[in-house]
Amino acid sequence: MKRENVFKCIRFFIVILTIIVSLIVLYFTAKLTYPFIIAIVIAMIISPAVRFLEKKCKFPRTLAVLTSLVLLISLFGGLVTLLIAEIVNGANYLSTVVPEHARTLIEYVQNLFASQIIPFYERLANMFHSLDSGQQGTIMDSISKTGSKITESATNFLQNFFLKLPVLVSWIPNAATVLVFSLLATFFISKDQEKLLKLVSQLFPHKLKYSGNKVFIDLKMALFGFIKAQFTLISITLVIVLVGLLILRVKYAITIALVAGIFDILPYLGTGTVFVPWIIYEIMTGNYALALGLGILYTVVVVQRQLMEPKILSSNIGMNPLATLVALFVGFKLIGFIGLIAGPVMLVLITTLHKANVFKDIWSYIKNGAIDNK
């Protein structure tokens, strides 16, 4: 092997090792400093408001940052309060309706047992008694093993649930601490933004600053576009569900639409978490008209989500619709539900790095041992 090829291989392994080590360091650093990462994101969100108050309203920088933070917290708190109030009203209504529906469901199950299950069981029992002792023993062993597996699965589920309860409870004070640190860090980061940018700029060479700045700007635009796209999709779903429920004359349509919008965040499951059990219940209780209406509404929601998601994502993050669709599918196949979010994010990251010539620089280093500084 030529000496030049040996050096190329060495440089290739150096690049791979550097990427692996960087990812490990980034992972553990993020685990320790995530409140400050949240603070940076919040500072980016309020940055336009801070600039407006500082330039147009002549606010001092500190007052502009403080005012923007208060407005953001007030807006978020107001939305949460309205949501909780609407859900509480809906819950009060459901607390009076659910018992009646539960009684109807129990009567339906009782009638089902009396008319279908018990006669079927009697036929099975007669067939079972007509078998010889060996066949009866085999069937009983199979039933026993199945029962044991179901019991074991239920026991493991309950054990895991109760074991995780203390973790969930301990998360509450931790979340409050993270919130306080994130808000304080947001204030200081936003207040001293120019100084911090200059300090960071002095730590890196020109080429790295140029590439890093281009990657950061493109990635910020794409990721905020991704968040905007998700919010747009959820808003469309919420409006369609609300209009559909109002047409069907369902009580507390606003509460149900809000809940459906929240569940729409869940990848793959989405609004089906609300609609599928509801449709099944209406069929079981004989309310076929409402079940049909809900089925049509659910179909419309699912179809529009599948049709609109690639288009809205591509238009907001600047990606080709086909590439976005491929990223969604590959992400889902590789890591499941989370992949429906991680797939487009990775596509954005790879595209941004490509636009910033990062891959070209890496290849130039592997091939020639140097990076083009032009």
BABARO-854887 format. One record per residue (C-alpha): residue number from 0; x, y, z. Coordinates in steps of 0.05 Angstrom, whole numbers. Example, Ala and Ser with C-alpha at 12.3 -4.5 7.8 and 13.67 -1.06 7.14 Angstrom:
BEGIN
(0,(246,-90,156))
(1,(273,-21,143))
This chain:
BEGIN
(0,(0,0,0))
(1,(26,69,-18))
(2,(48,116,38))
(3,(-4,168,15))
(4,(-60,117,21))
(5,(-37,98,91))
(6,(-41,171,112))
(7,(-111,176,81))
(8,(-134,116,122))
(9,(-104,146,185))
(10,(-138,212,173))
(11,(-204,176,159))
(12,(-200,140,226))
(13,(-182,205,260))
(14,(-245,237,232))
(15,(-289,178,253))
(16,(-258,177,323))
(17,(-267,253,329))
(18,(-340,248,310))
(19,(-353,191,359))
(20,(-317,226,417))
(21,(-353,291,401))
(22,(-421,257,402))
(23,(-405,224,469))
(24,(-380,289,499))
(25,(-441,326,472))
(26,(-488,274,501))
(27,(-459,276,571))
(28,(-452,352,569))
(29,(-525,359,548))
(30,(-547,314,606))
(31,(-512,360,655))
(32,(-528,427,623))
(33,(-597,417,593))
(34,(-629,474,633))
(35,(-581,522,599))
(36,(-595,491,531))
(37,(-669,505,545))
(38,(-649,576,564))
(39,(-612,586,498))
(40,(-675,562,460))
(41,(-720,610,500))
(42,(-670,667,489))
(43,(-674,653,414))
(44,(-751,654,417))
(45,(-755,721,453))
(46,(-698,753,414))
(47,(-744,787,362))
(48,(-787,817,418))
(49,(-724,840,455))
(50,(-697,874,392))
(51,(-765,907,379))
(52,(-770,935,449))
(53,(-697,958,449))
(54,(-697,990,379))
(55,(-768,1015,370))
(56,(-791,1029,441))
(57,(-722,1051,466))
(58,(-723,1003,525))
(59,(-657,989,561))
(60,(-631,919,543))
(61,(-645,893,614))
(62,(-716,920,615))
(63,(-729,894,545))
(64,(-707,823,564))
(65,(-746,825,629))
(66,(-809,850,594))
(67,(-804,797,539))
(68,(-795,742,591))
(69,(-855,766,631))
(70,(-898,770,567))
(71,(-877,699,547))
(72,(-892,671,616))
(73,(-958,708,619))
(74,(-979,683,550))
(75,(-960,612,566))
(76,(-993,615,634))
(77,(-1057,646,605))
(78,(-1062,591,552))
(79,(-1051,537,604))
(80,(-1103,569,650))
(81,(-1155,572,594))
(82,(-1140,500,574))
(83,(-1147,476,646))
(84,(-1212,515,656))
(85,(-1242,485,593))
(86,(-1219,415,612))
(87,(-1247,423,683))
(88,(-1315,444,655))
(89,(-1313,385,607))
(90,(-1293,338,663))
(91,(-1351,362,706))
(92,(-1398,346,648))
(93,(-1366,278,637))
(94,(-1370,262,712))
(95,(-1446,264,705))
(96,(-1450,229,637))
(97,(-1398,174,645))
(98,(-1434,136,701))
(99,(-1496,132,657))
(100,(-1454,108,598))
(101,(-1419,59,643))
(102,(-1485,29,665))
(103,(-1506,24,592))
(104,(-1440,-10,575))
(105,(-1447,-60,633))
(106,(-1518,-77,611))
(107,(-1493,-88,540))
(108,(-1437,-134,565))
(109,(-1487,-172,609))
(110,(-1534,-183,550))
(111,(-1475,-204,506))
(112,(-1454,-256,558))
(113,(-1525,-281,566))
(114,(-1541,-286,492))
(115,(-1473,-304,461))
(116,(-1417,-322,509))
(117,(-1453,-370,555))
(118,(-1485,-412,499))
(119,(-1417,-413,464))
(120,(-1384,-435,529))
(121,(-1435,-491,538))
(122,(-1421,-516,467))
(123,(-1346,-515,481))
(124,(-1356,-552,548))
(125,(-1396,-607,513))
(126,(-1342,-613,460))
(127,(-1288,-615,515))
(128,(-1323,-671,554))
(129,(-1329,-712,490))
(130,(-1252,-714,484))
(131,(-1208,-767,515))
(132,(-1168,-754,579))
(133,(-1102,-741,541))
(134,(-1133,-687,497))
(135,(-1167,-655,557))
(136,(-1101,-653,594))
(137,(-1066,-620,536))
(138,(-1119,-566,531))
(139,(-1118,-554,606))
(140,(-1042,-547,605))
(141,(-1046,-496,548))
(142,(-1099,-456,585))
(143,(-1057,-459,649))
(144,(-995,-435,613))
(145,(-1033,-379,578))
(146,(-1063,-357,645))
(147,(-994,-358,677))
(148,(-965,-314,622))
(149,(-1022,-264,627))
(150,(-1015,-262,703))
(151,(-940,-253,698))
(152,(-947,-197,647))
(153,(-1000,-161,689))
(154,(-956,-169,752))
(155,(-895,-141,717))
(156,(-934,-82,690))
(157,(-961,-65,759))
(158,(-893,-74,792))
(159,(-860,-29,740))
(160,(-915,23,747))
(161,(-909,27,823))
(162,(-833,26,820))
(163,(-834,86,773))
(164,(-884,126,816))
(165,(-829,151,864))
(166,(-788,172,803))
(167,(-848,210,775))
(168,(-861,244,841))
(169,(-787,263,850))
(170,(-789,293,780))
(171,(-836,349,802))
(172,(-786,387,847))
(173,(-732,374,795))
(174,(-776,404,740))
(175,(-788,466,784))
(176,(-712,473,795))
(177,(-698,465,720))
(178,(-751,518,705))
(179,(-721,568,754))
(180,(-650,557,728))
(181,(-673,560,655))
(182,(-710,626,666))
(183,(-651,658,703))
(184,(-602,633,651))
(185,(-648,660,595))
(186,(-647,728,627))
(187,(-571,731,633))
(188,(-558,700,564))
(189,(-606,748,530))
(190,(-581,808,568))
(191,(-508,796,551))
(192,(-520,765,483))
(193,(-471,810,445))
(194,(-415,799,495))
(195,(-425,724,495))
(196,(-424,721,419))
(197,(-359,760,417))
(198,(-328,715,469))
(199,(-348,652,431))
(200,(-324,684,366))
(201,(-254,696,396))
(202,(-247,622,415))
(203,(-251,593,345))
(204,(-212,603,280))
(205,(-244,641,222))
(206,(-260,579,180))
(207,(-294,543,238))
(208,(-331,607,257))
(209,(-357,615,185))
(210,(-379,543,178))
(211,(-407,540,249))
(212,(-446,605,240))
(213,(-476,581,174))
(214,(-495,514,204))
(215,(-526,548,265))
(216,(-567,598,224))
(217,(-593,545,175))
(218,(-606,496,231))
(219,(-643,548,273))
(220,(-687,567,214))
(221,(-701,495,197))
(222,(-715,472,268))
(223,(-761,531,283))
(224,(-794,516,216))
(225,(-804,445,239))
(226,(-836,468,304))
(227,(-880,517,264))
(228,(-900,460,217))
(229,(-920,415,275))
(230,(-960,472,307))
(231,(-994,485,240))
(232,(-1012,411,232))
(233,(-1040,407,303))
(234,(-1080,471,292))
(235,(-1110,444,227))
(236,(-1130,380,263))
(237,(-1160,419,321))
(238,(-1202,462,275))
(239,(-1227,402,233))
(240,(-1245,363,297))
(241,(-1280,424,327))
(242,(-1321,438,264))
(243,(-1339,364,257))
(244,(-1361,357,329))
(245,(-1403,421,324))
(246,(-1437,393,261))
(247,(-1450,327,299))
(248,(-1477,370,357))
(249,(-1430,338,409))
(250,(-1430,373,476))
(251,(-1365,406,499))
(252,(-1337,402,429))
(253,(-1283,453,447))
(254,(-1256,410,504))
(255,(-1256,347,462))
(256,(-1223,384,403))
(257,(-1168,410,450))
(258,(-1156,340,478))
(259,(-1153,313,407))
(260,(-1104,367,388))
(261,(-1059,349,447))
(262,(-1062,275,428))
(263,(-1046,294,356))
(264,(-975,308,381))
(265,(-966,233,393))
(266,(-934,202,332))
(267,(-973,148,296))
(268,(-1027,143,351))
(269,(-1051,214,345))
(270,(-1125,229,348))
(271,(-1141,155,343))
(272,(-1127,152,418))
(273,(-1191,193,427))
(274,(-1234,172,368))
(275,(-1225,96,363))
(276,(-1250,80,434))
(277,(-1305,131,426))
(278,(-1329,101,360))
(279,(-1327,30,389))
(280,(-1368,53,449))
(281,(-1421,86,405))
(282,(-1427,23,363))
(283,(-1434,-21,426))
(284,(-1489,24,454))
(285,(-1527,26,388))
(286,(-1515,99,371))
(287,(-1496,82,299))
(288,(-1509,152,270))
(289,(-1459,185,317))
(290,(-1410,127,307))
(291,(-1414,137,231))
(292,(-1404,212,238))
(293,(-1344,203,284))
(294,(-1315,151,236))
(295,(-1321,199,177))
(296,(-1291,255,218))
(297,(-1233,211,241))
(298,(-1220,189,169))
(299,(-1218,262,146))
(300,(-1169,279,201))
(301,(-1123,220,185))
(302,(-1124,233,110))
(303,(-1110,307,115))
(304,(-1053,293,164))
(305,(-1021,243,116))
(306,(-1030,289,56))
(307,(-1010,355,90))
(308,(-952,332,135))
(309,(-899,323,81))
(310,(-920,386,44))
(311,(-923,431,106))
(312,(-858,403,134))
(313,(-822,412,67))
(314,(-847,484,58))
(315,(-828,504,129))
(316,(-760,470,134))
(317,(-741,480,61))
(318,(-737,406,44))
(319,(-763,368,-17))
(320,(-830,335,-1))
(321,(-805,267,-25))
(322,(-742,273,18))
(323,(-784,293,78))
(324,(-831,233,66))
(325,(-770,186,62))
(326,(-741,216,126))
(327,(-808,205,162))
(328,(-812,132,139))
(329,(-738,115,152))
(330,(-741,148,221))
(331,(-803,109,239))
(332,(-773,43,216))
(333,(-707,54,253))
(334,(-729,80,321))
(335,(-805,77,321))
(336,(-852,134,339))
(337,(-796,182,359))
(338,(-766,172,290))
(339,(-824,210,260))
(340,(-794,271,293))
(341,(-721,251,293))
(342,(-722,233,218))
(343,(-738,303,191))
(344,(-691,334,244))
(345,(-633,290,220))
(346,(-650,308,148))
(347,(-647,382,166))
(348,(-581,372,202))
(349,(-549,333,144))
(350,(-574,384,92))
(351,(-549,442,133))
(352,(-480,411,142))
(353,(-478,398,67))
(354,(-496,471,51))
(355,(-441,494,98))
(356,(-391,451,60))
(357,(-375,412,124))
(358,(-374,345,87))
(359,(-331,376,32))
(360,(-281,401,84))
(361,(-278,333,118))
(362,(-265,299,52))
(363,(-212,351,35))
(364,(-177,336,101))
(365,(-180,260,90))
(366,(-155,267,18))
(367,(-103,322,24))
(368,(-91,330,99))
(369,(-114,402,97))
(370,(-179,442,94))
(371,(-191,494,41))
(372,(-195,561,79))
(373,(-226,599,21))
